[in-house]
Amino acid sequence: MFIASPHHPAAFPNCQNSLDPDLRDDAVASHHQRLSRQTQYHLPSISPPTSSVDAPPPPPAAPRPPPPPPAMSSPTLPTADDKIIKFTNCRLAQPDGLVDYDLWVSATTGRILDHQRAFYKQHAVPSRIVDLRGRILAPGFLDVQLNGGYGFDFSVPSPTYADSLARTNQALVKTGVTSYLPTLTSQPPAVYHAVLPHLAAKRTRNAADGAQSLGAHCEGPFLNPRKNGIHDRAVLQRPTQGLASLEACYGAANLAAETVAMVTLAPELDQAETDSVVGALAARGIVVAAGHSDATYTQMAAAVRRGVTMVTHLFNAIAQPHHRNPGIFGILGVQGGVNRPWFGIIADDIHVHPSFVRVAFNAHPDGTILVTDAMAMLGLPDGAYEWTNGATIVKRGGELTLQGTRTIAGSCVTLVECLTNLINWTDTSIATALRTVTQTPAKMLGLESIKGTLRPGADADLVVLRDGVDADGKTTLVVEEVWKFGVQVYERPLDETDVFSARFAGELPLHATFSGAGRLRRGNTAQRRLPTTHHSPEPFTDWNGRKESITTQAPDIFLSLTSPPTSPPSSTLSLHTTAATMVSSPSPYVAPTLAALSAVSTPEQLLATSDALLTSFHTALTTPNGPTMLRSHITALPNTSTSGSALAIDLGGSTLRCAHLSLVPGHPPRVLSRRSTTVTDSQKSLRGASFFDWLTSPLLTLPSTLPPATPPAALGLAWSFPLRLTSPASGEVQKMGKGYAVHSDIVNTDLAAHVNAALARAGHPARVAALMNDTEATLLTAAGAGARISVICGTGVNAALLLRGRVVNTEASMFGGHGVLPSCALDAELDAAGEHPGFQPLEQMLGGRYLGELVRLALVGALAAGEVTRADVAGLELQERFALTAEAAAALEQRSGAVGALARAVMHRAGVYLGVLVWTLWRLQRAIDGDTGEGDVRVAYCGAVVEKHHGIRETCQATLDTLVAADPGPGGVVRRIRLVLAADSGLVGAGVGAVVNSAAVKSRL
């Protein structure tokens, strides 16, 4: 609760990136020309920019204990007598989008199931199928600031407190809120002692209870009197005795995370004592929030450093931001790896102006938590109501004020209304907005593995939403169903906007008789989804207790019943057919999957996809210190007079190779000796010095054709992972991926220093002379043949190109997300199951590590839909992730039926997207460096996928030919883009780079 400030921030300092000075102007100009976190939150120590605060960090926070699950062998697998529910024909709310996919839950355990493992390992089948008719299926909402509702105030003790709380929980769940923090305003200690035991997180899992308390939120009484809002100043306290003050106020036995989940306090009060309180609460797993506070930016930064991880109702009852003292709000803008706090915000169009909701959300979208701050007046008619401190609150529509004033006194809004407002005010997607009421508050509470998610093992707390667009073009969301622990606890009564559909199949013509009360509308459309906003059937008849008949020649007929407001709500439509049978209609799987995999096929679609990818390239080029478009230190390319010898190491996603090479003028590089080994999972798990000792060990056994007295001292290293070069022979390691663990120890440290140290430990004389990404090495290998672009498509995917005389490592695997490359449900499922969701989206569509997994997922889906039989996939290992290799998947292309079609579609899409990538790189190079228009454009390629799977390479070349013909470029000169194999490119290129760099050093000496 707070008193609304009459002031709003008037201005914020603008931020502007420093663009790459070499590429900025050309990139921007050509762009405009072409395109008219169950882990407790640990906060590292940070320092405010203008002062330092000398105080120890808080002790490590204890994990917050969740309610224990029922005994079961695995939280993600069903037991033998489980009642399994399958939700189908729905759009699952995942962190990165709405995904067309099924969800399996156990009504017995109340958990979400891993349906693939359940299906294959235990041969489980659903006992009930729920067709959601294209609606959204999201995790249940979490509200972390709710003072009461439906006539009940959590802060008012009474003999009927438990019964009133139960009724409120059952009403609250109908709004989509399945879990919440019942919030207590500032009260005398006796109130807390009386009510807190009622609000503790329950250890029982009874869906009939409705919304579930996760522990209380104590908003006060340790607040700043200057920012009290409508909190009674007479009961406000200062924590003069540190934690003892809180124990005396709340009750020592209540001060545990399962009873008190969060405490809001003003961090600037008695700062030394408050600091000790923050650390002590965090150690007990209690979230500490700053609110009703007059804290400055420096004070808030210090509070965050000591363990404050949340801000209560941002902008309300806090010091308003000023351009020289941004206050609490300013902490959201902290950059440089600082873990910013989460913040609650009331998006009811009363507490905060929509523009400031938008500002806050854009400043820290991952920290945004929508809250209602709803009062007991929620769900009650307009009128005057007594409040806890003897004041009277007046309800007028959606506004609550203290009687006789304009002081805002909480809200009476629902969380789904706030959610809809956020979507319309920020233009963010529904999926992204849903995170603010699901995933993000769950992370804030340390409950992200069991609440706010649809991942297997989580509680099956679910909300079914119908989305639409109103007459003003604004997004609408309606809570239609709520499920708690896998049991339906709410279904919205029918009204005039409801449409129900059924599918009939049988002999034609179909003769059907319908009876019921309402209005029947028909439409012969085979749409998968039938929302009212997308369906305009012709009126059929008005009827009430009468029977009507219809004859149709359509093989599939959708019949919809709309119940008028004057009719009693009815959820059934009686159907009697004379020559047909009503059948359940699981959504077809294979056909839409094939269509989604072929979403980019026409020249227009190819061009549009390339345009989107080119925009991403331009953005990356003009973004300083980004993870992509990394400018290397390679400016010298080999020529006909280059000579010398070098050692080379090439580390890829699955192979470690080393070689001794010689360069003789007038001849291609010659590999004198080599070693190659497959990288095992145990080797990928090596860390620290052990990893680099293993990496360099093949050099110790490499045969040398040169006299022992003259060992080559120059070593070139090709590194198939992101690398930020700082010189031709040094570079900082970035996140690796592909299963390697060492990057977590060495990120942002010099790779060459680690390699040289390992060589020194082994007594080997070689030292790193050239460091490069494997794609840069590929380009060096074929540079003598005129290649100025290179692409690798093997276990991983990457590309490099020459821009303004300097090789640029694009880190192409990182591009393609957020709809740049059209994706499908397979991609979303693959990404959601990965260790780093959202990382390397393009590689997940093209890389050899993922192609087999995409095919496996497609076959699993087709099996579950009954469109592929077990006989069709006999001999294939489909139970475990990544059990199907890219080679095995490619072999399936020769099969007939759905199995072959799905495999071919996955592989064909890989070839198409590879072609789009190459052509877009040429467009970028042409825009910045110009184009002579003479001869073929040579693109060096390597990698097991593009080398071994000829269909992918052929599709890539055909895509390039199509694109060149559709858009030849300036002057209309059609040039062929030819793929040129760069054999042994990682090894050869690394060696060539070592020779070239050594020669350059000698010339400078």
Secondary structure as GFF3:
##gff-version 3
##sequence-region A 1 1005
A	DSSP	alpha_helix	24	34	.	.	.	ID=ss1
A	DSSP	beta_strand	84	88	.	.	.	ID=ss2
A	DSSP	beta_strand	91	94	.	.	.	ID=ss3
A	DSSP	beta_strand	97	100	.	.	.	ID=ss4
A	DSSP	beta_strand	103	106	.	.	.	ID=ss5
A	DSSP	beta_strand	111	112	.	.	.	ID=ss6
A	DSSP	alpha_helix	115	121	.	.	.	ID=ss7
A	DSSP	beta_strand	128	131	.	.	.	ID=ss8
A	DSSP	beta_strand	136	139	.	.	.	ID=ss9
A	DSSP	beta_strand	141	146	.	.	.	ID=ss10
A	DSSP	beta_strand	148	149	.	.	.	ID=ss11
A	DSSP	beta_strand	152	153	.	.	.	ID=ss12
A	DSSP	alpha_helix	161	172	.	.	.	ID=ss13
A	DSSP	three_ten_helix	173	175	.	.	.	ID=ss14
A	DSSP	beta_strand	177	184	.	.	.	ID=ss15
A	DSSP	alpha_helix	189	199	.	.	.	ID=ss16
A	DSSP	three_ten_helix	207	209	.	.	.	ID=ss17
A	DSSP	beta_strand	212	213	.	.	.	ID=ss18
A	DSSP	beta_strand	216	219	.	.	.	ID=ss19
A	DSSP	three_ten_helix	225	227	.	.	.	ID=ss20
A	DSSP	three_ten_helix	233	235	.	.	.	ID=ss21
A	DSSP	alpha_helix	243	250	.	.	.	ID=ss22
A	DSSP	three_ten_helix	252	254	.	.	.	ID=ss23
A	DSSP	beta_strand	260	265	.	.	.	ID=ss24
A	DSSP	alpha_helix	271	283	.	.	.	ID=ss25
A	DSSP	beta_strand	287	290	.	.	.	ID=ss26
A	DSSP	alpha_helix	297	306	.	.	.	ID=ss27
A	DSSP	beta_strand	310	311	.	.	.	ID=ss28
A	DSSP	alpha_helix	327	330	.	.	.	ID=ss29
A	DSSP	three_ten_helix	331	333	.	.	.	ID=ss30
A	DSSP	beta_strand	342	345	.	.	.	ID=ss31
A	DSSP	alpha_helix	354	363	.	.	.	ID=ss32
A	DSSP	three_ten_helix	365	367	.	.	.	ID=ss33
A	DSSP	beta_strand	368	370	.	.	.	ID=ss34
A	DSSP	beta_strand	383	386	.	.	.	ID=ss35
A	DSSP	beta_strand	392	396	.	.	.	ID=ss36
A	DSSP	beta_strand	399	402	.	.	.	ID=ss37
A	DSSP	beta_strand	408	411	.	.	.	ID=ss38
A	DSSP	alpha_helix	415	426	.	.	.	ID=ss39
A	DSSP	alpha_helix	430	434	.	.	.	ID=ss40
A	DSSP	three_ten_helix	435	437	.	.	.	ID=ss41
A	DSSP	alpha_helix	439	445	.	.	.	ID=ss42
A	DSSP	beta_strand	462	469	.	.	.	ID=ss43
A	DSSP	beta_strand	475	484	.	.	.	ID=ss44
A	DSSP	beta_strand	487	491	.	.	.	ID=ss45
A	DSSP	beta_strand	504	506	.	.	.	ID=ss46
A	DSSP	beta_strand	510	523	.	.	.	ID=ss47
A	DSSP	three_ten_helix	532	534	.	.	.	ID=ss48
A	DSSP	beta_strand	538	552	.	.	.	ID=ss49
A	DSSP	beta_strand	558	562	.	.	.	ID=ss50
A	DSSP	beta_strand	574	577	.	.	.	ID=ss51
A	DSSP	beta_strand	580	582	.	.	.	ID=ss52
A	DSSP	alpha_helix	590	597	.	.	.	ID=ss53
A	DSSP	alpha_helix	603	621	.	.	.	ID=ss54
A	DSSP	beta_strand	630	631	.	.	.	ID=ss55
A	DSSP	beta_strand	644	651	.	.	.	ID=ss56
A	DSSP	beta_strand	655	663	.	.	.	ID=ss57
A	DSSP	beta_strand	670	678	.	.	.	ID=ss58
A	DSSP	alpha_helix	681	684	.	.	.	ID=ss59
A	DSSP	alpha_helix	689	700	.	.	.	ID=ss60
A	DSSP	beta_strand	714	719	.	.	.	ID=ss61
A	DSSP	beta_strand	723	727	.	.	.	ID=ss62
A	DSSP	beta_strand	730	733	.	.	.	ID=ss63
A	DSSP	alpha_helix	743	746	.	.	.	ID=ss64
A	DSSP	alpha_helix	751	762	.	.	.	ID=ss65
A	DSSP	beta_strand	767	773	.	.	.	ID=ss66
A	DSSP	alpha_helix	774	782	.	.	.	ID=ss67
A	DSSP	three_ten_helix	783	785	.	.	.	ID=ss68
A	DSSP	beta_strand	789	793	.	.	.	ID=ss69
A	DSSP	beta_strand	797	803	.	.	.	ID=ss70
A	DSSP	beta_strand	806	809	.	.	.	ID=ss71
A	DSSP	three_ten_helix	812	814	.	.	.	ID=ss72
A	DSSP	alpha_helix	825	832	.	.	.	ID=ss73
A	DSSP	alpha_helix	841	846	.	.	.	ID=ss74
A	DSSP	alpha_helix	848	864	.	.	.	ID=ss75
A	DSSP	three_ten_helix	871	873	.	.	.	ID=ss76
A	DSSP	alpha_helix	886	891	.	.	.	ID=ss77
A	DSSP	three_ten_helix	892	894	.	.	.	ID=ss78
A	DSSP	alpha_helix	897	929	.	.	.	ID=ss79
A	DSSP	beta_strand	937	942	.	.	.	ID=ss80
A	DSSP	alpha_helix	944	948	.	.	.	ID=ss81
A	DSSP	alpha_helix	950	966	.	.	.	ID=ss82
A	DSSP	three_ten_helix	970	972	.	.	.	ID=ss83
A	DSSP	beta_strand	977	981	.	.	.	ID=ss84
A	DSSP	alpha_helix	985	1004	.	.	.	ID=ss85
###
